[in-house]
Amino acid sequence: IYESATKVVISNQKFISPALERMLPDETGILPEPRARQYWLAATRSEIMCSGYINYMIDDLKLEPTAAVRQSALQMGEKFPDNDLNAMTRSLQVEELKRYLGVDLIGENQVLITCRSENPRTASLMATSLAQIYRERKLAGQVLAGDEGQTLTDKQLSLAKKEYEDVDRQLSDLKTSYLNKQLQTGISSDANLSQVESEVDATRLEI
């Protein structure tokens, strides 16, 4: 069995997110660094060794399932004839490859991906491919996060603009309503004044 490893350097690595840090505090409220490394390593190992990444690697290297995997898939097909044979074969192939993969940390900012195989070239290609997939997915995630942030900023700006227009329109309506009320009050006052003057004149005539 041959073993090949590839290092992936991650700049400015923080071993644990603030959200998880708040969820898993110690007595002093601060997560100790060794525990932070353990949680981060577990999350990274789970990500790299997930079925999705390994499927990408299989497609990238065009890896064929072993005879043992094909035999197991045929046996499963006899028990579950309604299931897709190719899908069962791929699932078994992924699970088999997981037994030959390893993920560890080196220092503060390096991920070590290890692959084992009976063929030294295959081991090297697997380690390189899986590391490349991990880097690409990480980069894609950062770009997506940036795009989402920009989209959120544009949306917030649009909402703020709409709110400003609504408030400005409400202010204009209030001004118009106030002027109308003032005008009506003025008209009413003039009418009352004329009526009072008429009554005064009538009273004078009576006197």
Phi, psi and omega in degrees: 000127179257147182235135177229145183226148177229136179261137175242119181271129179241117183281148176052048184284130171248123191291341183211143182285156177301325180297313179291327179297324178286329182285331187235061180277163172264197185297329183270358179090000181240130181284124181298150183300316178301319178292323178298317178297321180296315180295317181294319178297318179298318180293319180293317179298318179297321180293310184292325183264016178287161183299326181298312180296317182292324175298319176300317181295318179299316180292322181296317183265356182054049181285133178268144178294148180287168179298323181295321179294317180298319180295316179296322179294321178296319178295320177293325179296327178291325180280327182232074185296339181282343181279151180287125184295319180295320179295319178294321179297315179296319179298317178293324178295318179298313181296324178294317181295329180300331181288346182250013181244150177215149179226134179214172178251145174233122180064217185260340189214031179231134175254128180256117179255122184244135177230140180239145179199160175287344178250120183298323179293320178297319178299316180295316180295321179296314181297316181294316181296315182295321177295319179296318178298317180297315179297315182296319181292323177296316179296318179298321178296321179293318179296317179298318179298321177294318178297318180296321178296318179294319178298319179296320179297314178298320180294318179297320179296318179297316179295319179296320178297318180295317179298320179297316179297320179296315180295319179297321179292319178296320179296318178297318179297320179296320178297315179298316179297319180296317180295320178298317179296318179297320179295316179297321179297319178297315179297317180297320181294318178298319179296317179297319181298318179296320180296319179296317180297321178296317180296323179296316178298317179297321178296318179298319179297319179297319179294000000 
